[in-house]
Amino acid sequence: MDGAKTLKDARRRLGLKQREMAEILGVGTRHVAGIEGGEYNLTKKLLGKLKTLLPAEVIAEKEDEVYLLNTYRNLSDTNKATLISVVKGLALTEDQASE
C-alpha cells in the first residue's frame, strides 16, 4: 500500500486541506505534507487512525472492499480473530501454490 497515495486520495475524497487532515490525525500539517510528498512513511499507527476515523468508502477503492471492511467492523472480537486466522491460512495456501 502506498501511504502517500492513500493519504492524499482519502484527503481529496473528503475535500479536506492538509491542515484539516492533520487535525483529524493529530499530527502537524508538515507531517501530512511529508507523507504525501514521500518524505515520511504512513505509519501503521496513522493508517489505523485513518481507517478508524474515516468511512470505509474513503479508504477502500472497490465496492467489495467497503463491504468487507464494514462487515469486519461489525463482527465480535472472537469472530474477528477467527476470520483473521482463516485469511492467514488462505494467504499461506496462495504462497505455497505460487512456489
C-alpha positions in Angstrom: 0.0 0.0 0.0 1.4 3.4 -1.0 0.9 5.6 2.1 1.3 8.9 0.1 -1.3 7.9 -2.4 -3.6 6.5 0.3 -3.5 9.6 2.4 -3.7 12.1 -0.4 -6.7 10.2 -2.1 -8.5 10.0 1.3 -8.0 13.7 1.9 -9.1 14.6 -1.6 -12.2 12.4 -1.5 -13.2 14.2 1.7 -12.4 17.6 0.3 -10.0 18.4 3.1 -7.0 20.6 3.2 -3.7 19.2 4.5 -4.2 21.2 7.7 -7.7 19.7 8.2 -6.4 16.2 7.7 -3.6 16.9 10.1 -6.1 17.9 12.8 -8.1 14.7 12.2 -4.9 12.5 12.5 -3.5 14.5 15.4 -0.3 15.4 13.6 1.2 18.6 12.2 0.4 19.9 8.7 4.1 19.4 7.8 3.8 15.7 8.7 0.8 15.2 6.3 2.6 17.1 3.6 5.7 15.0 4.2 3.8 11.8 3.9 2.0 12.9 0.7 5.4 14.1 -0.7 7.1 10.8 0.1 9.4 12.3 2.7 7.8 10.4 5.6 6.1 7.0 5.6 2.5 6.5 6.6 3.0 4.5 9.9 0.7 1.6 10.9 -0.5 3.8 13.8 -1.6 6.6 11.5 -3.1 4.2 8.9 -5.0 2.6 11.7 -6.2 6.0 12.9 -7.2 6.9 9.3 -9.2 3.7 8.9 -10.9 4.2 12.3 -11.8 7.9 11.8 -12.8 7.9 8.2 -15.6 5.9 6.5 -14.6 2.7 4.7 -15.6 4.3 1.4 -12.8 6.8 1.7 -10.1 4.2 2.3 -11.3 1.4 0.1 -11.1 1.7 -3.6 -13.6 -1.1 -4.6 -17.2 -1.8 -3.5 -16.2 -5.3 -2.3 -13.5 -3.7 0.0 -16.1 -1.4 1.5 -18.4 -4.3 2.2 -15.7 -6.4 3.7 -14.4 -3.5 5.9 -17.9 -2.7 7.2 -18.7 -6.3 7.8 -15.5 -6.9 9.7 -16.0 -3.8 11.9 -19.4 -5.2 13.0 -18.0 -8.7 14.0 -17.4 -9.7 17.6 -13.8 -9.9 18.7 -14.0 -13.7 18.6 -15.3 -13.7 15.1 -12.7 -11.2 14.0 -9.9 -13.5 15.4 -11.5 -16.5 13.6 -11.7 -14.5 10.3 -8.1 -13.4 10.6 -7.0 -17.0 11.1 -8.9 -18.1 8.0 -7.4 -15.3 5.9 -3.9 -16.1 7.1 -4.5 -19.7 6.2 -5.6 -18.7 2.7 -2.6 -16.5 2.3 -0.3 -19.4 3.2 -2.1 -21.6 0.7 -1.7 -19.0 -2.0 2.1 -18.6 -1.2 2.6 -22.4 -1.3 0.8 -22.6 -4.6 2.9 -20.0 -6.2 6.2 -21.7 -5.2 
